[in-house]
């Protein structure tokens, strides 16, 4: 099973970037997507941005992840 997570790009340095979710920052690669910009939401799998997503879709997905994480904590 593959799982991609929406992250928001905070910094870009060539094909490398830093993206964030809930205060957690990750180094990612953005070479697979066209014209990445700071502020874009991207789906990230294994450290690679694989597609851009609309902000509302990313926020909805993040809310679902949070709900799932809370359910796991019991």
C-alpha atoms as one frame of an Amber mdcrd trajectory, in Angstrom:
protein
   0.000   0.000   0.000   1.277   3.465  -0.890   0.405   6.536   1.094   0.967
  10.110  -0.023   0.616  12.962   2.449  -0.265  16.586   1.645   2.417  19.061
   2.691   2.783  22.812   2.113   6.008  23.998   0.501   7.883  26.439   2.751
  11.216  26.822   0.918  12.583  25.849  -2.494  16.238  25.375  -3.409  16.420
  24.074  -6.989  14.816  20.623  -7.026  14.998  20.384  -3.219  12.428  21.918
  -0.915  11.256  22.054   2.659   7.583  21.301   3.247   5.479  21.345   6.408
   2.517  19.648   8.021   1.296  20.665  11.476   4.621  22.261  12.371   6.724
  19.298  11.230   9.133  20.205   8.433  10.520  17.691   5.936  13.057  17.877
   3.140  11.439  16.819  -0.132  12.260  16.680  -3.825  10.102  18.739  -6.207
  11.658  17.787  -9.550   8.658  15.687 -10.620   6.145  18.556 -10.554   5.884
  21.559 -12.855   6.614  25.020 -11.499   6.563  24.425  -7.729   6.106  27.560
  -5.628   6.328  28.402  -1.941   2.811  28.046  -0.531   1.780  25.245  -2.900
   0.295  22.106  -1.402   1.777  18.923  -2.815   1.180  15.237  -2.270   4.425
  13.686  -1.015   5.343  10.016  -1.193   8.733   8.679  -0.067  10.139  12.211
   0.033   9.049  13.164  -3.489   6.308  15.635  -4.398   4.238  13.684  -6.917
   1.470  16.198  -7.661   0.102  19.593  -6.706  -3.260  19.705  -4.977  -5.735
  22.489  -4.403  -5.566  24.052  -0.950  -9.089  22.998   0.081  -8.432  19.380
  -0.918  -5.168  19.396   1.069  -6.892  20.881   4.128  -9.681  18.287   3.909
  -7.115  15.477   3.628  -5.129  16.827   6.583  -8.296  16.997   8.694  -9.008
  13.351   7.831  -5.448  12.371   8.819  -5.839  14.162  12.161  -9.161  12.421
  12.803  -7.589   9.045  12.021  -4.592   9.751  14.287  -6.910  10.735  17.153
  -8.921   7.534  16.709  -5.728   5.485  16.925  -4.805   7.145  20.220  -8.159
   6.030  21.611
